[in-house]
Amino acid sequence: AYRALSLKYHPDTADAGRRDAATREMQLLNEAYAILRDPARRRRYDAGLPPEGSNAWDLFWERGLYGMFVDRFGEPWR
């Protein structure tokens, strides 16, 4: 599945106008693959724990009150 998705979303195969989006998609794909192929990281992911090395501030921005605010109302600076 990783190989098929990487061929689909690789920035080198994307149109010039979609290269930035394809780069972001490929970065997410690579991050997911790295988590799934490492047994320790996969156990943390399956248990719903934050990635190793993250701190409370990162969690606040990603999933905390701020994240809920952005999901509901959008980013305040836009």
C-alpha positions as CSV (number, residue, x, y, z in Angstrom):
1,A,0.0,0.0,0.0
2,Y,2.9,2.4,0.8
3,R,4.5,1.8,-2.5
4,A,1.3,2.4,-4.4
5,L,0.5,5.6,-2.5
6,S,4.0,6.9,-2.8
7,L,3.8,6.5,-6.6
8,K,0.5,8.3,-6.6
9,Y,1.5,11.3,-4.3
10,H,5.2,11.7,-5.1
11,P,6.0,15.3,-5.9
12,D,8.1,14.4,-8.9
13,T,5.0,12.9,-10.6
14,A,2.7,15.8,-9.7
15,D,1.8,18.7,-11.9
16,A,3.7,22.0,-11.3
17,G,0.7,23.6,-9.6
18,R,0.2,20.7,-7.2
19,R,3.8,20.1,-6.1
20,D,3.4,21.8,-2.7
21,A,0.3,19.8,-1.9
22,A,2.0,16.6,-3.1
23,T,5.0,17.3,-1.0
24,R,2.9,17.7,2.1
25,E,0.9,14.5,1.3
26,M,4.2,12.6,0.8
27,Q,5.5,13.9,4.1
28,L,2.4,12.6,5.9
29,L,2.6,9.3,4.1
30,N,6.3,8.9,5.1
31,E,5.5,9.8,8.7
32,A,2.7,7.2,8.9
33,Y,4.9,4.5,7.3
34,A,7.6,5.2,9.8
35,I,5.2,4.8,12.7
36,L,3.6,1.6,11.3
37,R,6.9,-0.1,10.6
38,D,8.4,0.5,14.0
39,P,6.8,-1.9,16.6
40,A,7.4,0.4,19.6
41,R,6.0,3.5,17.8
42,R,3.0,1.5,16.5
43,R,2.2,0.3,20.1
44,R,2.2,4.0,21.2
45,Y,0.0,5.0,18.3
46,D,-2.4,2.1,18.9
47,A,-2.7,3.0,22.6
48,G,-3.5,6.6,21.7
49,L,-0.3,8.0,23.3
50,P,1.5,11.0,21.9
51,P,4.6,10.4,19.8
52,E,7.9,10.1,21.7
53,G,9.6,13.4,22.1
54,S,6.4,15.5,22.1
55,N,5.6,17.7,25.0
56,A,2.4,19.1,26.5
57,W,2.7,22.3,24.5
58,D,2.7,20.3,21.2
59,L,-0.3,18.4,22.4
60,F,-2.1,21.6,23.3
61,W,-1.6,23.0,19.8
62,E,-2.5,19.7,18.0
63,R,-5.3,18.2,20.0
64,G,-6.0,20.4,23.0
65,L,-8.4,23.3,23.5
66,Y,-6.7,25.3,20.8
67,G,-7.2,22.4,18.3
68,M,-10.9,22.2,19.2
69,F,-11.2,26.0,18.8
70,V,-9.6,25.8,15.3
71,D,-11.8,22.9,14.3
72,R,-14.9,24.8,15.4
73,F,-14.1,28.4,14.4
74,G,-11.1,28.3,12.1
75,E,-7.7,29.9,12.7
76,P,-8.1,33.2,14.5
77,W,-5.4,35.0,12.5
78,R,-7.1,34.4,9.2
